[in-house]
């Protein structure tokens, strides 16, 4: 069920999410290895675009691990780092390259504090999993993009944390893992927002952990705690944690480590073009590796 649907089991408590991200800020970098890796891959995809942006907004900048690299890549651009938690934005500002200033903003992706047609590039690395209803997000992206400006993002697909989801399902009937959108649903949302020439790509990685406790510690360190409406209230008891450990045995690989799936979804689109018409019904987004993409 889409976020914002009242009473939906996967509806997110935005207040608790902001609190979790704020609390996670001091130790965020130690657990953010996936964000670093995916962010670097997303940066490389920008090399395929002949774009010289004057204004860039990084939606979901975190502590600025990738934002700083984005600033170095586009040395003359004005870069805005935006996130839900003030502590993350402050950390990102401290990471700005020497003699450069990162303009910080604390806001939701559905309400960007930016003027219409004011950005040349919207960059978003693994921030969209916190939005199950992408229609208002992409509508806002379209609003602030200049004609011909670019949107480049990464997010998570429904196979992500599948092993953890299935293990918890043997323990109780509560939600323990967020719902993630399918690549085709994301592409359809881009079309509904009338963003031009949307292209989608999917990649699968396997994360390796010594045990499920290490995975849970990383998720907590990233602020990725369970804030869905269908979560269990109160603390997770020792008995349920032990049952989870036992259930995760099936996901161990030949080396005895826990294998966790991560489905990465990459997307790219352009801002509204002056000649752009409303897409015809039945048209879908192109789906092929972004490595093949060239701006016409």
N, C-alpha and C positions, 0 to 999 in steps of 0.2 A: 504494500500500500504506500502511496506517495506520502512524503513528509508533509505535514500540515493537514492530513485527513484526520479529523478529530477522532480520537480513540483508537487509531490504527496501532497495531502492535509494534511496528517499526518506527513510529513517530519519535523524533529525537527531542529531548529536553535541551533546548538551546542554552538555558541558564546553567545547567549542570555541565554541558559540553564546554562552555567558556571557562567555567571554574576548573575543570580537569586540565584544559590546555594551559591555563595560567599557572597551575600548580606544577605542571610538567616542565615548564620552561627551563629551570636550572639544569636538569639532567637530560634534556631533549637530544642534544647532539650525540650522546653516547649510544642512543638507541636508533638513530635516524639513518642507519646504513642504507636501507631501501630507498628512502627519500633522496639521499645523495646519488645513488646509482641511477635511479629513474630520472632524477633531475638532470644529470649529466647527459643522459641519452636524449632527453627533451631538448637540451641546449644544442646538441649536435644536429638535431633536425632543423633548427633555425638556420643552419648553414645552407640549407636548400632554398631559402627565401632571399630574393634580392630586395631586402627591406632595410631602410635606414631610419629607424623610428626616432622621433624627437621626444615622445612621451610614452613610457612603458608602465604598466601596472602589473605587479606580481601578486596575484590573488592567492592567498595562503602562503605567505612568505616564510612562515615559521621563524626560525632564528637566523634566517638570512644565509643559510648554507649555499643555496643556489643563487639567491638574489645578488650576492657579491660577484659571482661569476658572470651574471647577466649584466651587471654594471661595467665590468671589465670588457665584456664583449662589445657593448655599445657605449663607448666612453663619452660621447657627447649627448647622450639621452638623459632626460629627467626621469628618474625611476621612483616609483611609488610602491612601497611595501605594505601590503594590507593583510591583516589577520584578525581573528576573533579576540585574541587575548592580548592585552596591553604589554605583558611581560615578553611575549614573543616578538612583538613589533620593536620594543626597545632593544632586545638582543640583536635583531636584524640591523637596526640603525648603528649599533656599536661595531658591527662587522663590515660596514661600508669601506670601500678602498680609500686609501690615503688621499686627502684633498677632495673627496667626493662626499656628498650628503645624500642619504636615503630619506626620502619624504615618507613618513610613517602615517598609517591610517588604521584605526580600529573600527571594523565594520563587517557586516554580512555581505556575502556576494550578491544577495538579492537587493541590496540597497547601497550601491557604491557611491561614496561621497565625491562624485566627479561630474563635471558638466557634460552635456550631450556632445557627441562627436569630438571628444577631447583626447583620445588615446590612439596611438599608432599600433601598439602591440599589447595584447592581454596575454600574459603567461601565467599558467596555473599548474602547479605540480602537486598532485595527490591531495588536493583540497576538495574536489567535487564529491568524493565518497560521503561527505557529511551533508549532502543535499540529494534526497531521493526524488524530489520534484525539480527537474532541471529547467522546466519552461520559464519560470521567473528569473532564474539565473542567466540563461542564454538571452532572454529578452533584455536584461540589464546590460549584458556584454554588448549586444547589438546597439543599445542606446549610446554607450560611451565610445564605441569604436568609430573612428573617422572612416569615410568611404574608402574602401581598399585597404583598411588596416587589417591586421592579422590577429587571429586567436589561435594559441597553441596550448594544449593541455594534456595532462595525464590523469587517469583515474583508475579505479579498481573494478574488475568484473565479478560476476556472481560466483566463480569458482574459487575466489580468494578465501582463504581460511576454511575451506570446505572440510578439511580433516577435523579441525577444532569444532566446527558446527555439528558434524555428525557425532563426534565423541560426546559433546554436551547433550545431544538428543537422547543418548542412552542413559543419562543421569537424571534429567528432569525435563519438564515441558516448557521452561521459560526461554526467552530470548537471551542469547549470550553473544551473538555475533550480528553485526549490522547486516542489512540487506544491501546488495550492490546491484547496480543496473547493468543490463546486457548492452553490449556494444551497439546493436541495432536500435535499441530504444534510445540510446544517447544520440545516435545519428538522426533518428526521427525528430528528436527535440531540437537539434540544430536546424533542421528543415523548417519546423514550425516557427522558429525564431527568425526565419528568413535570412540566416547567415549564408553567405555565398560559397559554393563549391566545397561543401563539407567532405572531408576524407577521414576515414576511420581505420585503425590498425590495432591488432591485438598481439600480445606477446605473453608467454607463460614462463614463469620462473619457479624454481623450487627452493624454498628456504630450509636450512638444516639447523636443528636445535638439539642440544643434548637431552632435554626433557621438556615437558609442557610448562613447567614452572618458569623456565627461562623465557619461553614465548610470552607467557602472561606478564612477566616483569617488563619485557620490551614494550608490550602494548600499553601498559600503565605508564611507562616512562615517556611515551609519545602522547599521552593524554587520550589515548584511544580506549577509554573505558566504556563500559556498557551504559549508555544513557537512553536506551530505547524504552518505550512505554511498556513493552512486554517483559521487562527484566524482573528478576526476583528482587524483592525488597529485603534489606538487611544484609548481614555478612554471609559469605559462603562458608559453610561449616567444613571441618576437617574431613568428615565422611564423604561429602560430595566432591571435594578436591581429590581425595584418594580414588573415588570412583572414576573421576575424569582421567587421572593418571593411568588407571587400568584400561580404560576405553581407548586411550591414545596408543596403546601397544600395537594395534593393527596398522598404524601409520608409520611404524619404524622401518627404516631401510635396512639393507644388508649389513651396514656398519653399526646397527643398533641405535641410530639417531632418528629423531622425529622429523619427517619430511612434511613440510607445509606448503601448499600450493598458493601461488600468487598470480592472478590473472591481471595483466596490465593492459589498459585500454588507452590508446593515444588518439587524439583528435586534433584536427586542424580545419579552420574555415576562415573566410575573409569577411570583413565588414561589408555593409550594404554598398553595392555599386550603384552609380547613378542610373544605369540602364537596367538594373535588376528588376525582374518581374516576379510576382508571387509564384512559387513553385507549383507545377501542375500536380493534381492528385495522382498518387501512384509512383511518383519519382522518389527514389531513395538515394541515400548518400553513397558515394563511391567507397568501396572497401578494398584497399590494397595497401601494401607496405608504404609508409610515408617516404622511404628511401627513394621511391620512384617519382616523387612529387616534384614538379617544377612549376613555378609561377608563370602563367602565360603572359 
